[in-house]
Amino acid sequence: MSRMTRLAAMLFALGFATLQPYFGQQAGTVPAGTGYDTANRCYAVVLGVLVWLCVLLRRHISGAAATLSVGAAATATAGVALEFWIGPLQDRPLSADAQRAGLPNSAIWWGSNAGFWAFAAAAIVLAVTTIVWGAQAGRRGTLPRSVTLALGLTGPLVVVNFGLTNFGPVVAGAGGVLLAGSWLFAALRVGERRGAAQDEQLTQHL
């Protein structure tokens, strides 16, 4: 696990853990809070970091599961970006805005629903493929155990955490800490081992 991969893992973990409580605060009300669109725009950025992390991990172990995981993460990111980055530039409301304004579904911009379903479908695929990918990496020994565990948990916890945003900031935040914690532990664990190996090499040269 390279320094770049560890950096991506830590950025993803910190971004997810920071955003999740705010996401839960905005999504946990009916209608959604006024900051719901902002939360989703930030979520697209966090998912973009996940794509970067998956691309870096794929260098260590490739295959169908790795490729599908990268594609699913990218599709999920594109779906959220379509709705919440491109959507505000349109002259029709997004689904949450229409709900707050009491407008009918026919008034919603088509990309709002398309973006959501693209994200939902991709997240389900990601939930399966990261489990397979992590298991393959564990069997082949190409990644440390802490990394394979975090990788296997990523897809399922992305799906679970999205659902937890409907239950308020505390519950959503707790779910976010679980996913973030697995990657922070993996990154720090690998960093400690790398540091110990470098110290041992230095000692041998002295």
N, C-alpha and C positions, 0 to 999 in steps of 0.2 A: 504494500500500500504506500504509494508515493506521497511526498509532502503536498503535492497539488490535490491528490485525492483526499487526504486528511483535511485540507483546507475546505474543500467542497463539502465534506461531511459535516464539519463544524458549522459552516455557514448555513447549511440546510437545517441542521438541528436548532441553532440559535434563532433562525428566522421563523421556523415552525413553532417553537415554544413561545416566542414573543407574540406572534400573530394570533395563535389559537384562542386565548382568552378574549381578545377584542372581537374576533370573529364570532365567538359564542355570544358576546354581549349584543351584537348587531343582528345575528340570525335567530336568536332565542326569543324574539317577540313577534307578534302578529298584529299589524304588518311588520316587516323587517325594519330595523332602525335606519336612520338617515345615513349612517356610516357604512351600511351594508355594501354598497358599491365600492367604496374605498377599501374595505376589508378584502373584497374579492380581487381588486387590482393588485393589492399586496400579495395575495395568495398566488396569483399568476407568476409573480416574481419568484416566490419561494419554490413553486413547482419548476420554474426554469432552472433553478439551482439544482433541483433533483435530477433534471435531464442531464445537466453537466456532470453530476456525480455518477449517474448510470453510464454515461459515455466513458468516463475515466475507468470505472470498474470493469467495463467490457474489454478493456485492454488486457486485463488479467485472466479473464475467462470468457470466451465468446460462445457462440452457439445460438440455437433458436430461441431459448428462454431469454438470453441476454438481449438479443435483437428485438424481440417482442416487448421486453421491458422498456428499452429505450424508446421504441415507437409509441408504446402506450403512454409513457410519461410525457412525451412530446405532444401527443394528441390531447391529453388532458390539459396541458398548459395552453395549447392553441384554443381549446374550447372555452376556457375561462377568459383568455385574452380577447377572443372574438366578442364575447358578451360584454365584458366590462372595460376593455380598452377601445375596441372599435365601436361598440354599441353607443356610448355617449356622444359619438360624432354624428349619429343618425338623427333624423327628425321625428322618430317614433320612440315611445318609452320602452324601457326594459321591463321585465316581468315584475320586479319588486317595485319599481316606480309606478307601474300601472295599478298594482295592488294597493299602494298607499293612496293613489288618487281615485280609487274606486272605478277604474276604467275596465271595460270588457276585455276578454282575451284577444279579441280580434284587433285591438288597438296596439298590441305588443309587437315590437320589431321582430321579424322572423329569426334574426340571428341570436336573439336572447335564448329562445328555446333550443335552437340548433346547437349553440355553444354548450348549454347545460347537458344535453343528451350526449354530446361528444365527450364531455368530461366524464359523465357517469359511466358510459360504456368503456372508456379507456381505463378508468379507475378499477372497474371489475376485472378487466384483463390483467392489469398491473397486480392486482391482489393474488392472482394465480401464478403469473410468470415469475414474480420475485421469490415466491416460495420455492418454485422449481429451480430457479437460478441459484438461490442460496444453498439449496440441498446439493446441487451439482458441484458448486465451489467447495463445499465442505467435504464431499467424497473425494474430490481430486486433490484437496489440500493446497489449492492455488491461492486461497485467501485465509487469513487468520480466523479462528472460530468466532471471535467477537464480531468480525465484519460480516461473516456469513449469517450470523444470527440477526444482526441489524438489517441486513439485506432481505432476509426472509420475512421479517416483520413489517417491512416498509409498505408494501402494497396493501396488505390487510388493514394496517393501522391508518393508512390514508383514507380508506373507505370508512372505517369506524369513526375516525376523528371528524370526517365531514358530517356524519350523522350526529355526532355529539354536539356540534355547534347549535343544534336546535334546543339544547337543554341548559343554555346559559353559560356564562364565562367560567365558573368554577369547574363544572364537569368537563367542558371543552378544554380548559387549561390542563386538567389532570391527564386527559388523553394525549394532549400535545407533549407533556413532559415524558410520557412513556415512550413515544416515538423518538423524541429528541434525545432522551437519555440513552437509548440504545446506540445511537450514532456517536454521541459524545464519548461514551464509554469505549466504543470501538476505536475511535480516533486517538484518544488519550492512551489507551492500552497499547496500540501499535507504536505510538510515539515513545512510550516508556521502553518498549522492547528494542526499538531502534537505537535509543540513547544508550541502553545497557550494552548492546552489541558494539557500538562505537567506543564506549569506555573500555571494553574488554580488548578490542583491537589496539587501542592506544597503550594499554598496559603491557601488552605483548611486545610492543615496539620499544618500550622503555628498558 
